[in-house]
């Protein structure tokens, strides 16, 4: 392991006395998710089937119907969730709307005046090319749920559904104000947000009533009334910048403690990390920190190029590991008698190894039982994953590590997997001529309708 100056030495024997081994959900780890929003074809089947959970566009149930049976053959316990919105229309989708389904949403929203607008009728656009719909309209919620079932066949073809942009505040959607009740006057922030939360709570409850046995995951926030009908949430761009102050602990508290006490079973959480090219840590260290943090709980780890992308097939050596079942909860070696989720040196034990996370801003060191653990032998970051016995461990700030028990087998690595990163895949280029032409067509279409 890379040597930094040791600051703290801790005896693990004390920890094991304080936190006895218990019985946990019989799942094997790590659990991996891919938030893949590009329209794919048969060339991506094999690569996508490597993940345990996929979030993909709803149209894929029709455009690539064979993939669903293929995925279940490769991953019998795998899950596929349909990506959609409770109250938004993405105008760029016109160019992937081969059968006119999405155009119908646009036309219906126009015809019924469902858009979220200001007093002058200007439609709110909280994200580029993203038009907001007023979720307080009962007939919109009914239309949307019927549309999802009729068009995407949620009940028959999917393991569940993924609702993006589930916000608890809508007042920021339109800088000049919002007329939430359509009375020709802009409303106060409190009135806007209260009405929005009520409408969203109804939508999620109505979704649960429509699909009582499906997994429902939201991407947004931890608002209390949203939690009972759903199975969990995604923490996008983890540690999620809009979660509290954006710290490690601010995202880990709801993941490990708060939400599991509120959400339905099977509880389903996705930590979606984004590669940051200006981070002083390399891509492997960034990935390991997120994966190791995810392994402190029972969620899925996802890693890609961030909010403007979500179409990567990056694969890392650590993804091939088999840690087996969890044998402990996560515990903080710096404060072992305290279960509070806070910055610290965290550990969790598994049948075939352990994971450790230093979420502090200081170097942390720990002694391990002699000759009991080792790094696995990898092909990518061979300085860290060198196959050597590890009797003491020193972790630099904001890093994580996964070790195997000395007798555990190395993962099978044959070098035949996708490159995890290249410059073009993680940097969005300036709009091409064709992208500009698409935007022009969108303007013409919207003016027509």
N, C-alpha and C positions, 0 to 999 in steps of 0.2 A: 504494500500500500504506500501511497505517496506520504512522505513524512512532513507533518507540520509540527510545531512545538506543542507537546502535551500539556494540558492544563488540569485535567481532572482524571483520577483513577478511581474506579468504582468496582466493588466486589459484586459479581452477579449472584453469588450465593445468597446474599441478603435479599436481593430482588425476588428470587424464586421463593423465598419464605413468605414475603409480603404478598406476592401474586401467585397463588397456587394454580396449577394447570386445571382447566375446566373443560367441559364439553361444549363444542360450538357447532354451527351449521356445517354439515358434511359437504363442503365444497372444496375444490382444489384451486390453487392459486399459482400464478397471477391470473386475473380475469381481465380480458382485453376488449376494448370497444373501438370501433371506427365510426367517426362522424363524417360520413362520406356523402356529400351533397351533389356531386357531379352525376350526370346521366351516363351510366356505364353500359358496356356490352359484354359479350361472351369472353372477350380477351381478358377481362378483369375477374372472371368467376373464381379462378383458383386462388388469386391473391386475396380477394375479399373473404373467402371462406376460411381464412386463417384466424379471423377474429371471433370472439365468443358472443359479441353483441354488435349489431350493425344498426345505424340510423341512416336510412336512405329515402330518396324521394318516393312519394306515394305512387306515382305512375309506374314505377319499376315492376309493380305487381302485374302490369299489362305489357309494358315494353320489353321486359326481360323475365317473363313468367317462369321459364325453365330454371332460372337461378334459385328460386325458392326451394324447389325439390332437391336441387344440387347441394345447396347449403345444408339442408337437413340431413342429407346423406353423409356429408363430411363432418358436420357438427350437430349430432342428434340433439344435444342439449342447448344449442345456440339459439339466440333470439334475434329477430328482425323487427324493428320498429319503423312505422311510417312517419315520415317527417311532414309536418304541416303547421299552420298557424291558427290560433283561436280567432284572431281579429285583424288580419293583415292581408294585403294582396301585393305580391312581388311582381312588378310590371315586366321585368326582364323575362318572366316565365312565358310570355307570349311565344317566345322562340323555341320553347320545348313543349309546346301545347299541340301535339300532332293531331289530337282528336277533338280539340276545341273545348276541353273541360274547364281549363282555367279561364278562358275567355268568357265562359258562361258565368263564372263568379263575378267578373268585372261588370258584365251586362246586368246581372241581377242587383248588384250593389248600386249601380246607377239608377235602375228602374225603381227600386224601393227606397232610394235615398238613405242607404245605410252608412255612408261614409262618415267618419269623424271629422268635423269641420269647425272652423271659427264662425263668428256671427255673419261673415260675408260669404260663407260657403266654400272657403278655401280648404281643401283636403289636407289633413295633417300627414306629414312625411317624416317620421322620426329616424329613418334610415334611407340612404340613397335608393331611389326607385321603389320604395316601400310605402304604400298608401295604407293608412289606418282605417279600420271599420269600427263603428260604434257598437261595442259589445253589449251595451245596455238594451239593444233592440231584441225583444224576444223572438221575432220572426227571423232575424239574422242567425241567431244561435241554432234555431231549429233547422233552417236551411243548411247551415254549415255542417251540422252533424249528419243530416240526411245525405248531403253531398259526399261526405267522407265515406259513408257506408255504401252508397250506391255506386260511386265511382271507383274507390280504392278497395272495396270489399274488405274492410277492416276485420269483420267477424270471421270471414272464411279463410283469409290468406295471411294474416299477420299475427305475430305474437303480442303486438301492442302498438301504441301510438306515442309519438313524440311531439309535444306542443312547444314550438319556439316562441320567444318574445312574450312570455307570460309575466307582464309587469304588474307592480302594485301602484305605480304612479304613472298617470297618463298626461299630467299637466305640462310636462316638458316637451310633449310631442309637437307642439305648435307655439313658436315664440310669441306670436301676436294674440294668443288666447284660443280657448276652445269653448264651443257652445254644446255642452254635453247633453242638454235636454231639448235642443233644436227649437228654442223659443226666440231666436233672433238676437240673443244677447250672450256675450262671453261670460262664463261662470268663474267663480272663485276656485283656486286650486283645491281647497278642501272638498268642495262639491264635486268637482271633476274626479278626483281620486277616489272619493267614497263611492260614487256611482260606478266607476270603472271596476273597483274591487268587488262590488256586489254583483256586477254583470259577469266578471271572470269567475267568481265563486259559483254562480249558477251554472256557467258553462262547464266547469270541471265536474260538478255534481251531476249534470245532465249527461255528460260523457260517460261517467261511471255507471249511470243507470242504463245507458245504451249498450255499453260493453262491460258487463259486470266482472268478467273473467280475464280481461286483457290487461297487460302491463301499461300503465300510463306514467310517462315521465315528462316533466316540464323543464324548460330552460328559462330561468328568470330569477326567482327569489324565494324567500322562506315565509312569505306572508301567511299568517296563521290559518285563515279560513280556506286557503288553497290546499292545505296538506292532507286533510282527511280522505278525500276521494282518490288521491294519487298514490303511486308506488315510490316516487322519488324524483330527483332532479339532476340536471347536469350542472356542474360548476365549470362554465366555459372560461377559457383563457386562465386556467387555474395557476396560482391563487387568484380567484376571481376579483378583478379590480373594484367592482361595484358591491362586493360583499364586505360590509363594514368599512374598514380602512384599507382593505385589499391585502392584509397580511396573511401569512401562513395560518395562523391560529383562527383568523376570521372565517376562513373557508373550512378549516378542519373541525371547528366546533359544531356547526350544523351537520356536517357529514358524519361525524362519529357519535354525536350525542343527541342534538336537538331533533333532527328529522326522523331518525329511527324510532323515536318515541311517539311520532305522529302519523307516519305514513303506513299504507297498507302493505301486506305481504303478497308477493315477494318484493321486499324492499330493493330498489334498483337505483344506484347512484353511479354517475359517470363523472370522473375528474378529467377534464379535457385541457391538457397543457398545450401551450403554443410556443414553438421555438422562437427565441429572441436572439437575432444575430448580433446584437450589440452587448449581450450579456457576457461578462468575463468568463463564465463557465462555458465549456464547449458543449456541443449538442448532446453528447453522451452523458455528461454530468447533469445537464438540465433534465434529460429524460429520466435518469435514475432517481433524481430528487422527487419527481412527480410520481413515478412508479412506486418507489419505496413508501412515499406518503400515502398513496392509495392503498397499499398493502397493510397499513395500520388499521384499516377498516375492511369492509366486505364489498367494496364497489369495484367498478371497472375503470381501467386506465386507458386514456386516449391521448394521442400526441400528434399534432399536425402543425401547419403553418399559420394558424390563427383564424380570427373572425372573418377575414376577407378571403378565405380559402376553403378549408374543409374538403379537400379532395386528394389527400396524400395516402400513399400505400407504404409508408415507411415501416421498416421492420428492424428490430434490434435483437442482439444476442439474448438479452434478458427475457425477451418474449418467449423463448424456447424452454425456459426453466419449468420444472415441476416441483413446486414447494410442498405439494400435498395439502392436507387439511391444516387449518389453524389450530394451534395448541394453547394459545393464550390470547388475552386481549392485549391491545397496545398499552405500554406503560412507560412512564418518563423516568429514566435513570437518574435525572438530576433532582427529582422530587418524588421518590417512589411511593410515599404514603398519601400523595395527593393525586386524585383522578382528574383534576381540571385539565382541559385541553389548552395548553399554552406553549410558548416557545420552550424548547428543551431538547434533550437527547432521548429519542423515543425508540423503543424496541418492540417487536412482536415475534413470537416463535411459531414455527411450522413443523410439520412432521419431518421435512427434509432439509430444514435450514432455518435461517432467521433473516429479518430485515431490520435495519437500523437507520434512523433519520436524525440528522443534526439540523434543527430548524432555527438555531440561534445564530447570532452574528459573531460567535467566537469559536475557535477550534475546541473540539471536545475529544477526549481519549478514554478508552475503556479496556480493561483486561478481559480476555475470554478464557474459558477452561482450556488447559493445555491440549493441543492436538485434536480438538473436537470440531473445529470449523475450518473451512477453506474457501477461497474464491473458486469460481468455476473457470474453466479454460475456454476463453472466447476467441473470436476472430476479428472483432472490431476494436474495442478499447483494450488492447492486450496488456497495457501497463496495470490497469485495475483488475481485469479478469484474466489472471495469469495462472490459475490452478494451484497456487501455493497455499500451504497451511497458514492460518491467521490466528495467532495467539494474543495479539493486542491490536487494537483498531484505533486509528486517529482519523477523525472526520473534520474536514474544513467546513466553514459556514455554508449553510444552505446546500447540503449534499446528503445523499443517501447511498446505501450499499445493500446488496443482497448476498448472503453467504450460504453455502451448502454445509450440511453436516459432513464430516470427514468421509463417511462411508457412502454418501449419496452419489448417484451417477451424474456425470456431466450431461448437459443437453446435447442432442444430436445436431451438429452444425456441419453442413457440407459446403457452405459458402454460396449455395444457390438460393439467394433470397434478394429481394429488392434493395437497391441502394437506399439508405435511410435519409439521405439529404443531398441536394445539390443546390447551387445558387438560384437557378431559375425557378425551382419548385417552391422556394420559400420567399421569393420576392415577386410581388405582383408588378408586371410591366405597365407602362403607359398604355392607355386604350389603343387598340389597333384600329385600322381603317374600318374593318368589319364591325367592331364593337361600336364605333361611332355611328355607323350606318344603322345598326340595330336600334340605337337610341333615337335616331331620326324616325324610324318606322314606328316606334312606340308612341312618339308625339303625334304622328299622323293618325294612328289607330285611336288614341284617346280623344282626339278632337272629333273623329267621326262618330264615336259613341258617347 
